């Protein structure tokens, strides 16, 4: 089992990326899953990698290409935004949850499948209680940053909130919207590394929900880096709870 949530500043792409996670795990149907897997496995094309070195010797690699995705394959962005006001204004008001089954080498058991619970949290400061409540339920969190904007007010707020928890969740940092012309992924990654004390800027995952970049990599990081929940006191030796 893996329990995690998306946290970020408002409009930094949490719901869109959550929808792509649901797509690649098969929650949106077999055809959508096939498209996502095909793109993740190299239906990209493009110009390869570019590198940029800082004056401290740190090298951050950036894929300069954008996958060739048909317009028809860009459906279902913001699937977890179910309220009318969320769909109308493009913001998340209430935390939404989704459960997925995903085969992964880190899974324990003969089936080799993880049960993944994802929470898409609001980004606006007016709904910070939803974020705090979600963080108390999970063992990991994906902190998203817009590659065109970098660290914003709520980025710092949700980061501090996660770190101040009694049992802080494992944080996975990711940049999104890296396919936009205004994106500055290298500069943002280096700034984030300095401000949030990230030792390796290359550990920050580069993603784009619109172009389906980095979705499989992000999901793999969730499976590998986020620990399973601790067993309850009344669980039996198999990890099952007879009262549930």
Secondary structure, 3 states (H helix, E strand, C coil): CEEEEEEECCCCCHHHHHHHHHHHCCCCCHHHHHHHHHHHCCCCCCCCEEEEECCCCCEEEEECCCCCCCHHHCCCCCCCCCCHHHHHHCCCCCCEEEEEEEECCCCCCCCCEEEEEEEECCCCHHHHHHHHHHHCCCCEEEEEEECCCCCCHHHHHHHHHHHCCCCCCEEEEEEECCCCCCCCHHHHHHHHHHHCCCCCHHHCEECECCCCECHHHHHHHHHHHCCCCCCCCCCCCCCCCCCC
